[in-house]
Amino acid sequence: MDNSSTSSGESGITPTHTSLLEPYTDPEPPPYPAPAAVAPHKGATFIIRDPASSLVITLKDGKVGLAPANKESAWIYSDDGLGSHWRCVENKDRWLGFYNAVSGGFLGHDNSKEWRFIAKAETHRQWEFFCVRQHPDGGHELLVKHWGGFRAMQVGGDMGRDLVVAGEGDSGTAWEFLEVYSEI
């Protein structure tokens, strides 16, 4: 069947629709969408976000904690000195690690009684080993090695702004890994 139509009095064929590409005339570039959450992988840099609170894992004044992201710039170019960009690495045994793009310190636990997270190690060793598992509610759990098993990283501490190691058998936070595509 012919999908074209003719107008009365003319013998030419008229298309059923027209399409014009309009040039982008706004002087500002189009806004970049926030990146989708993905599973962490070696060689990429991420902002690690708790979707429940919208806080991101940051390093500020040498301390690891959770802080609000700068919604205007954090996804693409800068992190305003908060150290919220984490580069993912993988060792020969396939353990993942995350080092801070500002300090160069690896994220790991301090092995103290409180089991807090720090980012001071200059090398990727056992206290900085992570395994990532998909969380049943979406996102991914960050699991740390604990003797023959794993413990999850979760939000806790003062005002829900600290990172702590979960108790045996406890679930961790369902983190979102937002890939940073450009760092200036």
VEXBASE-293162 format. One record per residue (C-alpha): x, y, z. Coordinates in steps of 0.05 Angstrom, whole numbers, plus 5000, padded with zeros to 4 digits. Example, Ala and Ser with C-alpha at 12.3 -4.5 7.8 and 13.67 -1.06 7.14 Angstrom:
BEGIN
{rec {5246, 4910, 5156}}
{rec {5273, 4979, 5143}}
END
This chain:
BEGIN
{rec {5000, 5000, 5000}}
{rec {5025, 5069, 4983}}
{rec {5036, 5112, 5045}}
{rec {5038, 5177, 5007}}
{rec {4980, 5223, 4993}}
{rec {4964, 5271, 4938}}
{rec {4934, 5339, 4946}}
{rec {4875, 5359, 4904}}
{rec {4892, 5391, 4838}}
{rec {4965, 5369, 4839}}
{rec {4997, 5308, 4810}}
{rec {5057, 5307, 4858}}
{rec {5065, 5261, 4917}}
{rec {5065, 5292, 4986}}
{rec {5103, 5255, 5041}}
{rec {5063, 5233, 5102}}
{rec {5109, 5272, 5150}}
{rec {5165, 5322, 5149}}
{rec {5227, 5325, 5191}}
{rec {5272, 5385, 5201}}
{rec {5336, 5384, 5241}}
{rec {5339, 5448, 5280}}
{rec {5408, 5471, 5299}}
{rec {5423, 5479, 5373}}
{rec {5425, 5555, 5381}}
{rec {5432, 5562, 5456}}
{rec {5500, 5593, 5474}}
{rec {5507, 5544, 5532}}
{rec {5522, 5471, 5516}}
{rec {5466, 5422, 5530}}
{rec {5464, 5396, 5601}}
{rec {5498, 5330, 5614}}
{rec {5454, 5278, 5645}}
{rec {5475, 5247, 5711}}
{rec {5509, 5181, 5696}}
{rec {5472, 5117, 5709}}
{rec {5494, 5074, 5767}}
{rec {5539, 5017, 5744}}
{rec {5579, 4961, 5777}}
{rec {5649, 4985, 5795}}
{rec {5705, 4961, 5750}}
{rec {5780, 4971, 5748}}
{rec {5806, 5032, 5714}}
{rec {5744, 5075, 5724}}
{rec {5732, 5132, 5773}}
{rec {5667, 5135, 5813}}
{rec {5626, 5176, 5860}}
{rec {5598, 5127, 5910}}
{rec {5529, 5149, 5933}}
{rec {5479, 5125, 5984}}
{rec {5413, 5132, 5946}}
{rec {5372, 5133, 6011}}
{rec {5406, 5197, 6035}}
{rec {5436, 5223, 5970}}
{rec {5502, 5230, 6008}}
{rec {5568, 5210, 5976}}
{rec {5631, 5179, 6006}}
{rec {5681, 5235, 6013}}
{rec {5749, 5249, 6043}}
{rec {5752, 5317, 6078}}
{rec {5807, 5340, 6124}}
{rec {5835, 5269, 6124}}
{rec {5771, 5236, 6147}}
{rec {5725, 5190, 6108}}
{rec {5651, 5203, 6115}}
{rec {5588, 5221, 6078}}
{rec {5572, 5290, 6051}}
{rec {5524, 5322, 6002}}
{rec {5547, 5323, 5929}}
{rec {5550, 5387, 5891}}
{rec {5494, 5374, 5842}}
{rec {5518, 5427, 5793}}
{rec {5588, 5400, 5781}}
{rec {5603, 5335, 5818}}
{rec {5582, 5288, 5763}}
{rec {5625, 5315, 5708}}
{rec {5685, 5358, 5727}}
{rec {5699, 5374, 5800}}
{rec {5686, 5352, 5870}}
{rec {5700, 5420, 5904}}
{rec {5759, 5392, 5943}}
{rec {5717, 5342, 5982}}
{rec {5752, 5282, 5952}}
{rec {5690, 5246, 5929}}
{rec {5722, 5214, 5868}}
{rec {5747, 5142, 5878}}
{rec {5790, 5106, 5827}}
{rec {5776, 5031, 5823}}
{rec {5836, 4984, 5819}}
{rec {5842, 4909, 5818}}
{rec {5900, 4867, 5841}}
{rec {5925, 4802, 5811}}
{rec {5879, 4762, 5857}}
{rec {5819, 4802, 5831}}
{rec {5806, 4841, 5895}}
{rec {5779, 4910, 5882}}
{rec {5805, 4973, 5916}}
{rec {5787, 5046, 5915}}
{rec {5837, 5102, 5921}}
{rec {5820, 5174, 5931}}
{rec {5833, 5219, 5871}}
{rec {5854, 5276, 5917}}
{rec {5897, 5242, 5971}}
{rec {5918, 5179, 5935}}
{rec {5901, 5139, 5998}}
{rec {5863, 5073, 5992}}
{rec {5795, 5064, 6024}}
{rec {5798, 5010, 6077}}
{rec {5780, 4994, 6149}}
{rec {5823, 5012, 6208}}
{rec {5818, 4943, 6242}}
{rec {5802, 4977, 6308}}
{rec {5746, 4959, 6355}}
{rec {5699, 5009, 6322}}
{rec {5716, 4984, 6251}}
{rec {5714, 5053, 6218}}
{rec {5735, 5066, 6147}}
{rec {5796, 5108, 6131}}
{rec {5834, 5127, 6067}}
{rec {5907, 5130, 6089}}
{rec {5940, 5067, 6061}}
{rec {5989, 5080, 6004}}
{rec {5984, 5009, 5979}}
{rec {5926, 4961, 5964}}
{rec {5931, 4907, 6018}}
{rec {5883, 4863, 6057}}
{rec {5851, 4919, 6098}}
{rec {5835, 4954, 6031}}
{rec {5807, 4892, 5995}}
{rec {5735, 4897, 5971}}
{rec {5686, 4850, 5939}}
{rec {5623, 4878, 5907}}
{rec {5556, 4843, 5907}}
{rec {5491, 4865, 5877}}
{rec {5442, 4886, 5932}}
{rec {5372, 4856, 5928}}
{rec {5342, 4926, 5933}}
{rec {5385, 4953, 5875}}
{rec {5454, 4982, 5877}}
{rec {5515, 4944, 5903}}
{rec {5541, 4924, 5972}}
{rec {5614, 4937, 5987}}
{rec {5642, 4877, 6025}}
{rec {5708, 4876, 6063}}
{rec {5748, 4814, 6078}}
{rec {5741, 4790, 6150}}
{rec {5780, 4727, 6167}}
{rec {5747, 4673, 6124}}
{rec {5686, 4713, 6104}}
{rec {5659, 4782, 6088}}
{rec {5629, 4840, 6125}}
{rec {5589, 4895, 6092}}
{rec {5603, 4970, 6093}}
{rec {5544, 5009, 6118}}
{rec {5523, 5079, 6138}}
{rec {5525, 5091, 6213}}
{rec {5556, 5132, 6268}}
{rec {5540, 5204, 6284}}
{rec {5480, 5230, 6246}}
{rec {5488, 5175, 6194}}
{rec {5550, 5208, 6165}}
{rec {5602, 5154, 6183}}
{rec {5621, 5090, 6147}}
{rec {5624, 5028, 6191}}
{rec {5634, 4954, 6182}}
{rec {5568, 4917, 6192}}
{rec {5561, 4863, 6244}}
{rec {5565, 4790, 6226}}
{rec {5507, 4772, 6180}}
{rec {5482, 4844, 6175}}
{rec {5466, 4875, 6107}}
{rec {5505, 4933, 6081}}
{rec {5484, 4997, 6047}}
{rec {5461, 4991, 5974}}
{rec {5512, 5038, 5942}}
{rec {5506, 5070, 5874}}
{rec {5570, 5076, 5834}}
{rec {5565, 5137, 5789}}
{rec {5621, 5136, 5737}}
{rec {5659, 5201, 5728}}
{rec {5676, 5209, 5655}}
{rec {5721, 5270, 5658}}
{rec {5766, 5299, 5711}}
{rec {5797, 5367, 5701}}
END
